[in-house]
């Protein structure tokens, strides 16, 4: 059974805030995520999906993409809005066919 536990690192010891209920000599895997990593809604969504078994955890060493500024997103949205042809949503629906 997987469980996410919050802990505090104090004086060289990692102290869980909730009881772990582990058997003596039980092997466990530990992933350390700092509070800064878990603050965003995307990270929280990933944590929930991983905990529920709907998603595998991200690979170690993977860095999140650099965030795009609001201004750059607005400019890109305007450019895409002026692109010739059908909207992407219509192309996807056509590709799927009749459901």
C-alpha positions as CSV (number, residue, x, y, z in Angstrom):
1,X,0.0,0.0,0.0
2,X,1.4,3.4,-0.9
3,X,1.0,6.4,1.4
4,X,2.2,9.9,1.2
5,X,3.5,11.2,4.6
6,X,4.6,14.7,5.5
7,X,7.8,14.9,7.6
8,X,10.1,17.5,9.1
9,X,13.9,17.3,9.0
10,X,15.2,18.4,12.4
11,X,18.7,18.0,13.8
12,X,19.7,15.3,11.3
13,X,16.6,13.2,11.7
14,X,13.6,13.0,9.4
15,X,10.5,13.0,11.6
16,X,7.1,12.0,10.1
17,X,4.1,14.0,11.2
18,X,1.8,10.9,10.9
19,X,2.5,7.4,12.2
20,X,4.0,5.2,9.6
21,X,2.8,1.8,11.0
22,X,5.8,-0.1,9.4
23,X,6.8,-3.7,10.4
24,X,10.3,-4.2,11.7
25,X,12.8,-4.5,8.8
26,X,10.1,-3.6,6.3
27,X,11.6,-2.3,3.1
28,X,10.2,1.0,1.8
29,X,11.0,3.4,-1.0
30,X,11.2,7.1,-0.1
31,X,10.9,10.0,-2.4
32,X,11.8,13.4,-0.9
33,X,9.9,16.4,-2.2
34,X,10.4,19.8,-0.6
35,X,7.5,22.0,0.1
36,X,8.5,24.3,-2.7
37,X,8.0,21.5,-5.2
38,X,4.5,20.7,-4.0
39,X,3.0,24.2,-3.8
40,X,1.8,24.5,-7.4
41,X,-1.5,23.1,-8.6
42,X,0.2,21.1,-11.3
43,X,2.4,19.3,-8.8
44,X,-0.6,18.7,-6.5
45,X,-2.5,17.2,-9.4
46,X,0.5,14.9,-10.3
47,X,0.8,13.9,-6.6
48,X,-2.9,12.9,-6.5
49,X,-2.8,11.0,-9.8
50,X,0.3,9.1,-8.7
51,X,-1.2,8.3,-5.3
52,X,-4.4,7.0,-6.9
53,X,-2.4,4.8,-9.3
54,X,-3.6,6.6,-12.4
55,X,-0.1,8.0,-13.3
56,X,3.5,6.8,-12.8
57,X,5.7,9.2,-10.9
58,X,7.9,11.5,-13.0
59,X,11.3,10.1,-13.7
60,X,14.1,11.2,-11.4
61,X,16.1,14.1,-12.7
62,X,13.4,15.4,-15.0
63,X,13.2,19.1,-14.8
64,X,9.8,20.9,-15.2
65,X,9.6,23.1,-18.3
66,X,10.4,26.7,-18.0
67,X,7.2,28.7,-17.4
68,X,6.0,30.9,-20.2
69,X,5.1,34.4,-19.3
70,X,1.5,35.7,-19.5
71,X,2.6,38.1,-22.2
72,X,4.2,35.4,-24.4
73,X,1.1,33.2,-24.0
74,X,-1.1,36.1,-25.1
75,X,1.0,36.8,-28.2
76,X,1.1,33.1,-29.1
77,X,-2.7,32.8,-28.7
78,X,-3.2,35.8,-31.0
79,X,-0.9,34.4,-33.6
80,X,-2.6,31.0,-33.5
81,X,-6.0,32.7,-33.7
82,X,-5.0,34.3,-37.0
83,X,-3.7,31.1,-38.5
84,X,-5.5,30.1,-41.7
85,X,-7.7,27.1,-41.9
86,X,-9.9,25.4,-39.5
87,X,-9.5,25.5,-35.7
88,X,-7.6,22.6,-34.2
89,X,-10.7,21.4,-32.3
90,X,-12.6,21.0,-35.6
91,X,-9.6,19.0,-37.2
92,X,-9.5,16.7,-34.1
93,X,-13.3,16.1,-34.3
94,X,-13.1,15.3,-38.1
95,X,-10.1,13.0,-37.5
96,X,-12.1,11.1,-34.8
97,X,-15.1,10.6,-37.1
98,X,-18.5,9.8,-35.8
99,X,-18.6,8.7,-32.2
